[in-house]
Amino acid sequence: MAFLPANGEEMKERGWDFVDFVLVTGDAYVDHPSFGTAIISRVLESMGYRIGILSQPDYRSCEDFRTFGRPRLGFLINSGNVDSMVNNYSVFRHRRRTDIYSPGGKTGRRPDRAVIVYCNRAKEAYSKVPVIIGGLEASLRRFSHYDYWDDKVRRSVLIDSRADLLIYGMGERAVIEIAEALDSGISVRDICWIKGTCCRVSEIDDETMVLPSFDEVCSDKKAYCRSFAMQYRENDCISGKPLAEKYDGFYVLQNPPQMPLERHELDHIYELPYMRMWHPMYDKEGGIPGFSEVRFSITAVRGCFGGCAFCALTYHQGREVRSRSIESIVREAELITEDPEFKGYIHDVGGPTANFRHPSCSRQLEHGMCRNRDCLFPEPCANLDVDHSEFIDVLRAVRKVRGVKKVFIRSGIRYDYVMADRDKTFLRELCANHVSGTLKVAPEHVSDSVLRYMHKPSCRVFSEFSRAYAKTNEQLGKKQYLIPYLISSHPGSTLDDAVNLALYLKKYGFVPDQVQDFYPTPGTLATCMYYTEMEPFTLEPVYVAKDMKEKKMQRALMHFHKPENRQTVIKALKAAGRPDLINVLAPHTNSPKGKR
């Protein structure tokens, strides 16, 4: 077992004089199944293809793109685990000071709009070699999209990058089908049928649904909303239809999504021979900071039927939930215990939402996800299959692995799903065995009007969960607390809503650990609302805080207890017409102490 070649010398050490694919990524090379580059490269390797990993190449010239020579079949390009613009800039458009997916956390090794830059360099190095793009940045920008950093609608990244094909979603099946087609001698220009891909075509058939054109969505925000709504509804592996967006003289065609990987397929992929470490070339720089959070974590599930408006999972992984077998998860836990740095603590057993283990309902398996309703919002669907029993079995099995002292769940618990379960065994197991002092949950807000735009449950549900959590810990004789994750300035949130949230936090003694100002990223329902100031399915107006001063005031109100926020909180209270609350939320002797 060894790392895949990361340079020409390592390629020659294997006795290779060529590679089939050069996989280019904006992240450092970490051979661990939490990194898409590792999964795609190992999947292709398992099919007999030779892969070279070109991580964080010098993008100022094309020389690094010639490291492995001319690839036999093509370049596979992604920006890394996150969108390069999100990676490089804060929500206030400031340059970030660290890059956790780069050696030593140093910035500057990943360009802005990395997919476009890397494609241009690949084309410059070998103009006739096929270029296929994928990963989060490509997936979420597959059609025209509002770009927060340019503050305008940009074209499909397939067009701007000049790539030949775009893989969206989880790309294992699609990349194998593309590799087989190229290997059989089919021109990349003729590969236009593979599910989970987008391509450029001159004509479309009668079964294809035509979206509003690029020119329309640029000039008409209602057209932008119609386009988003069509994409959202057709993003289903069973019922989804092909979609096409018209440009001058051609279309960007999106084939329907791939079917999600089933349990045996996920087991196979996550048990491929990963080195489970960063490449040794990074040792002298201190390694890759972002690896520490996943090193002792286990991905157990894919997909999420939660449907949060601000989350891109619906558009990328999809709402169809699939999970690994208990046996496969246990085998990975046993591998983790062999790591010399392992201290007995599994950091996470989860995925997009840890306590989702199976499809949301039996109907979904035959007909696809519902087009006009969510599984959990505004209330849990009557058909929703609420069952934590298998997840409990998973956690119990991992706890029994020799060398494991504690198993945490850090990837998120949907507390509304917990409350919908009449059997409270999971809540008791959670409090008894999987919390270390504090449990982080994500109510995101407390104003029901804001929560409606977020597609999150009513504040009543969070309050009920808080009481149930406290009661369960009391019964167990444990002192454990809740820490809420919150989002400020989400579409629909006014300054009054932010004030009411601060009052709620004050009343119940919650001290939020993490506050995220809403970040408009491509592919989300909330970003569509941010740009258009409309709800895309109803076209009703939505209030959006776009002024930076107001955004900073909303954020400061969530951390009203911090002395450095006092003046901003006072300004916010005056702007909201609530100076009467200054002595409540911004007294001279404000203290961060609270019950959490």
Residue pairs with C-beta under 8 A, 6 or more apart in sequence:
1 273
1 275
2 275
3 10
3 29
3 31
3 53
3 275
3 279
3 280
4 31
4 41
4 42
4 45
4 51
4 52
4 53
5 11
5 13
5 14
5 16
5 19
5 51
5 52
5 53
5 68
6 29
6 52
6 53
6 54
6 55
6 279
6 281
7 67
8 67
8 68
8 69
11 19
11 52
11 68
16 50
17 69
18 50
18 68
18 69
18 70
18 71
18 72
19 50
19 51
19 52
19 68
19 69
19 71
19 72
20 44
20 49
20 50
20 51
20 71
20 72
20 73
20 179
20 183
21 44
21 49
21 50
21 51
21 52
21 71
21 72
21 73
21 74
21 75
21 76
21 179
22 51
22 52
22 54
22 65
22 67
22 68
22 71
22 74
22 75
22 76
22 122
23 37
23 40
23 41
23 51
23 52
23 53
23 54
23 75
23 76
23 77
23 78
24 54
24 55
24 57
24 65
24 75
24 76
24 77
24 78
24 118
24 122
25 37
25 53
25 54
25 55
25 56
25 77
25 78
25 79
25 80
25 135
26 56
26 78
26 79
26 80
26 84
26 87
26 101
26 110
26 111
26 114
26 118
27 35
27 37
27 55
27 56
27 80
27 81
27 101
27 102
27 110
28 55
28 56
28 101
28 102
28 103
28 109
28 278
28 279
28 282
28 288
29 37
29 53
29 55
29 278
29 279
29 281
30 37
30 38
30 101
30 277
30 278
30 279
30 288
30 290
30 291
31 38
31 42
31 274
31 275
31 276
31 277
31 278
31 279
32 38
32 274
32 275
32 276
32 277
32 291
32 294
32 295
33 39
33 269
33 270
33 272
33 274
33 299
34 294
34 297
34 299
35 81
36 78
36 81
36 134
36 135
36 136
36 171
37 53
37 55
37 78
37 80
38 274
39 172
39 269
39 272
40 76
40 134
40 171
40 172
40 175
41 51
41 53
42 269
42 272
42 273
42 274
43 172
43 175
43 176
43 269
43 272
44 51
44 175
44 176
44 179
45 51
45 272
46 272
47 176
47 179
49 73
49 179
50 72
52 67
52 68
52 71
53 279
54 64
54 65
54 67
54 68
55 279
56 102
56 109
56 110
57 64
57 65
57 67
57 118
57 121
58 64
59 111
59 114
59 117
59 118
59 121
61 121
62 121
62 122
62 124
62 125
63 125
64 121
65 75
65 121
65 122
65 124
65 125
65 126
66 125
66 126
70 126
70 129
71 126
71 129
73 130
73 179
73 182
73 183
74 129
74 130
74 131
74 132
74 164
74 182
74 188
75 119
75 122
75 126
75 129
75 130
75 131
75 132
76 132
76 133
76 134
76 175
77 115
77 118
77 119
77 122
77 131
77 132
77 133
77 134
77 138
77 161
77 163
78 115
78 133
78 134
78 135
78 136
78 137
78 138
79 87
79 110
79 114
79 115
79 118
79 135
79 136
79 137
79 138
80 87
80 101
80 110
80 114
80 135
80 137
81 101
81 136
81 290
82 101
82 136
82 137
83 136
83 137
83 140
83 521
83 522
84 110
84 111
84 112
84 113
84 114
84 115
84 137
85 112
85 113
85 147
85 148
85 149
86 519
86 521
87 96
87 99
87 101
87 110
88 95
88 96
88 99
88 107
88 110
88 112
89 95
89 96
89 149
90 96
91 516
91 517
91 518
91 519
92 517
92 548
92 551
93 149
95 107
96 107
97 107
98 105
98 106
98 107
98 289
99 105
99 106
99 107
99 108
99 109
99 110
100 288
100 289
100 290
101 110
101 288
101 289
101 290
102 109
102 110
102 288
103 109
103 282
103 285
103 286
103 287
103 288
104 282
104 285
104 286
104 287
104 289
105 286
105 289
106 285
111 117
111 118
112 149
113 160
114 137
115 133
115 135
115 137
115 138
115 141
115 157
115 161
115 163
116 157
116 160
116 161
119 131
119 133
119 161
119 162
119 163
120 161
120 162
122 129
122 131
123 131
123 162
130 164
130 165
130 182
130 188
131 161
131 162
131 163
131 164
131 165
132 163
132 164
132 165
132 166
132 167
132 175
132 178
132 188
133 157
133 158
133 161
133 163
133 165
133 166
133 167
134 166
134 167
134 168
134 171
134 174
134 175
135 171
136 312
136 316
137 157
138 157
138 158
138 161
138 163
138 166
138 167
138 168
139 166
139 167
139 168
139 169
139 315
139 316
139 523
140 312
140 315
140 316
140 521
140 522
140 523
141 154
141 156
141 157
141 522
141 523
142 156
142 157
142 158
142 166
142 168
142 198
142 252
142 254
143 156
143 211
143 227
143 231
143 243
143 245
143 252
143 254
144 153
144 154
144 155
144 156
144 214
144 217
144 218
144 227
144 245
145 153
145 154
145 156
145 522
145 523
146 152
146 153
146 154
146 224
146 520
146 522
146 527
146 528
146 530
146 531
147 153
147 154
147 522
148 519
148 520
148 521
148 527
148 530
152 218
153 214
153 217
153 218
153 224
153 531
154 160
155 214
155 247
156 166
156 198
156 214
156 245
156 252
157 163
157 166
158 165
158 166
158 198
158 199
158 200
158 252
159 200
159 247
159 252
164 188
164 189
164 199
165 178
165 188
165 191
165 197
165 198
165 199
166 197
166 198
166 199
167 174
167 175
167 178
167 196
167 197
168 196
168 197
168 198
168 254
168 257
168 316
169 196
169 257
169 258
169 316
169 317
169 318
170 258
170 260
170 261
170 302
170 316
170 317
170 318
171 196
172 261
172 265
172 269
173 195
173 196
173 258
173 259
173 261
174 194
174 195
174 196
174 197
174 258
177 194
178 191
178 194
178 197
181 191
181 194
182 188
182 191
191 197
191 199
192 199
192 201
192 253
192 255
193 255
194 255
195 237
195 255
195 256
195 257
195 258
195 259
196 255
196 257
196 258
197 254
197 255
198 252
198 253
198 254
198 255
199 252
199 253
199 255
200 250
200 251
200 252
200 253
201 244
201 250
201 251
201 253
202 249
202 250
202 251
203 251
204 210
204 242
204 244
204 251
204 253
205 242
207 241
207 242
208 241
208 242
208 243
208 244
208 253
209 230
209 234
209 241
209 242
209 243
209 244
210 243
210 244
210 245
210 246
211 226
211 227
211 230
211 231
211 243
211 244
211 245
211 246
212 220
212 223
212 224
212 226
212 227
212 245
213 245
213 246
213 247
214 245
214 246
214 247
216 223
216 227
217 223
217 224
217 227
221 531
221 532
221 533
221 534
222 532
222 534
222 539
224 528
224 531
224 532
224 536
225 528
225 532
225 534
225 535
225 536
225 537
225 539
226 536
227 245
228 525
228 528
228 536
229 536
229 537
230 243
231 243
231 315
232 314
232 315
232 525
232 536
233 371
233 372
234 240
234 241
234 243
234 256
235 257
235 314
235 315
235 318
236 256
236 257
236 318
236 319
236 368
236 369
236 371
237 256
237 257
237 258
237 259
237 260
237 318
237 320
237 368
238 259
238 366
238 367
238 368
238 369
239 367
239 368
239 369
239 371
240 256
240 257
240 368
241 256
242 253
242 254
242 255
242 256
243 253
243 254
244 251
244 252
244 253
244 254
245 251
245 252
245 254
257 318
260 302
260 303
260 318
260 320
260 322
261 269
261 302
261 322
262 322
263 322
263 323
263 324
263 325
264 325
266 302
266 322
266 323
266 324
266 328
267 324
267 325
267 327
267 328
270 299
270 324
270 328
270 332
271 328
271 331
271 332
276 295
276 335
276 339
277 291
278 287
278 288
278 291
282 288
293 347
293 410
294 347
294 348
295 339
295 341
295 347
296 336
296 339
296 342
296 345
296 346
296 347
297 346
297 347
297 348
297 349
297 350
297 410
297 411
298 329
298 332
298 333
298 336
298 346
298 348
298 349
298 350
298 398
299 324
299 350
299 351
300 323
300 324
300 329
300 349
300 350
300 351
300 354
300 357
300 394
301 321
301 322
301 323
301 324
301 350
301 351
301 352
301 353
301 354
301 356
301 357
302 317
302 321
302 322
302 323
302 351
302 352
303 313
303 317
303 318
303 319
303 320
303 321
303 322
303 351
303 352
303 356
304 311
304 313
304 314
304 317
304 319
304 321
304 351
304 352
304 353
304 356
305 319
305 320
305 321
305 356
305 359
305 360
305 369
305 374
305 375
305 376
306 313
306 352
306 353
306 356
306 375
306 376
306 414
307 314
307 319
307 374
307 375
307 376
307 377
307 455
308 444
308 454
308 455
308 456
309 453
309 454
309 455
309 490
309 491
309 524
309 525
309 526
309 529
310 444
310 454
310 487
310 490
310 518
310 524
310 525
310 526
311 524
312 521
312 522
312 523
312 524
313 352
314 524
314 525
315 523
315 524
316 523
317 352
319 360
319 369
319 375
320 359
320 364
320 369
321 356
321 357
321 358
321 359
321 360
322 359
323 351
323 357
323 358
323 390
326 390
326 393
326 394
326 397
329 349
329 394
329 397
329 398
330 397
330 398
330 401
333 346
333 398
333 401
333 404
334 401
334 402
336 342
336 346
337 401
337 402
337 403
337 404
342 403
343 405
344 403
344 404
344 405
344 406
345 404
345 405
345 406
345 407
345 408
346 398
346 404
346 406
346 407
346 408
347 408
347 410
348 354
348 408
348 409
348 410
348 411
349 394
349 395
349 398
349 407
349 409
350 409
350 410
350 411
350 412
351 411
352 411
352 412
353 411
353 412
353 413
353 414
353 417
354 391
354 409
354 411
354 412
354 413
355 388
355 391
355 409
355 413
355 414
355 417
355 418
355 426
356 414
356 417
357 387
357 388
357 390
357 391
357 394
358 385
358 387
358 390
359 365
359 385
360 369
360 375
360 381
360 383
360 384
360 385
361 375
361 381
361 383
361 384
361 385
362 383
362 385
363 383
364 370
370 381
372 537
373 381
374 381
374 455
375 381
375 384
376 384
376 414
376 416
376 417
376 420
376 457
377 455
377 456
377 457
378 452
378 457
378 458
379 457
380 386
380 416
380 417
380 420
384 420
386 417
386 420
386 421
386 422
387 421
388 418
388 421
388 423
388 425
388 426
389 423
389 425
391 426
392 425
392 426
392 429
395 407
395 409
395 429
395 433
395 434
396 429
398 404
398 407
399 407
399 433
406 433
406 434
406 436
407 433
407 434
408 434
408 435
408 436
409 430
409 434
410 440
412 441
412 442
413 430
413 439
413 441
415 441
415 443
415 461
415 462
415 465
416 457
416 461
416 465
418 426
418 427
418 430
418 465
419 461
419 464
419 465
419 468
424 468
424 472
427 468
427 469
427 472
428 472
428 475
428 476
430 439
431 439
431 469
431 472
431 473
431 476
431 478
431 480
432 476
432 478
435 478
435 480
437 479
437 480
437 481
438 480
438 481
438 482
438 483
438 513
438 596
439 469
439 480
439 481
439 482
439 483
440 482
440 483
440 484
440 485
440 513
440 514
441 462
441 465
441 482
441 483
441 484
441 485
442 484
442 485
443 456
443 459
443 462
443 484
443 485
443 486
444 451
444 454
444 456
444 485
444 486
444 487
444 490
445 451
445 454
445 456
445 459
445 486
445 487
445 490
445 493
445 497
445 501
446 459
446 462
446 500
446 501
446 504
447 459
447 493
447 497
447 500
447 501
448 458
448 459
449 492
449 497
450 490
450 492
450 493
450 497
451 457
451 458
451 459
452 492
453 490
453 491
453 492
453 493
453 526
453 529
453 535
453 542
454 487
454 490
454 492
454 526
455 525
459 504
462 484
466 482
466 508
469 480
469 482
473 479
473 480
481 595
481 596
482 510
482 596
483 510
483 511
483 512
483 513
483 514
483 596
484 505
484 510
484 512
484 513
485 512
485 513
485 514
485 516
486 501
486 512
486 514
486 515
486 516
486 558
487 515
487 516
487 517
487 518
488 498
488 515
488 516
488 517
488 518
488 551
488 554
488 555
488 557
488 558
489 517
489 518
489 545
489 550
489 551
489 554
489 555
490 518
490 526
491 518
491 526
491 529
491 530
491 533
491 542
491 543
491 544
492 529
492 542
492 543
492 544
493 518
493 543
493 545
493 554
494 543
494 545
495 545
495 550
495 553
495 554
495 572
495 575
495 576
496 576
498 553
498 554
498 557
498 558
498 572
498 576
499 557
499 572
499 573
499 576
499 578
499 581
499 585
501 557
501 558
502 557
502 558
502 560
502 569
502 585
503 581
503 584
503 585
504 510
505 511
505 512
505 558
505 560
506 560
506 584
506 585
508 595
509 594
509 595
509 596
510 594
510 595
510 596
511 561
511 592
511 594
511 596
512 558
512 559
515 555
515 558
515 559
517 551
517 554
517 555
518 526
518 530
520 526
520 527
520 530
520 531
521 527
525 536
528 536
529 535
529 536
529 542
529 544
530 544
530 546
533 541
533 542
533 543
533 544
534 540
534 541
534 542
535 542
545 551
545 554
550 575
552 568
553 568
553 569
553 571
553 572
553 575
554 572
556 562
556 565
556 568
556 569
556 572
557 569
557 572
557 585
559 565
560 569
560 585
560 586
560 590
561 590
561 591
561 592
561 594
562 590
562 592
563 590
566 586
566 590
569 585
569 586
570 582
570 586
573 579
573 581
573 582
573 585
573 586
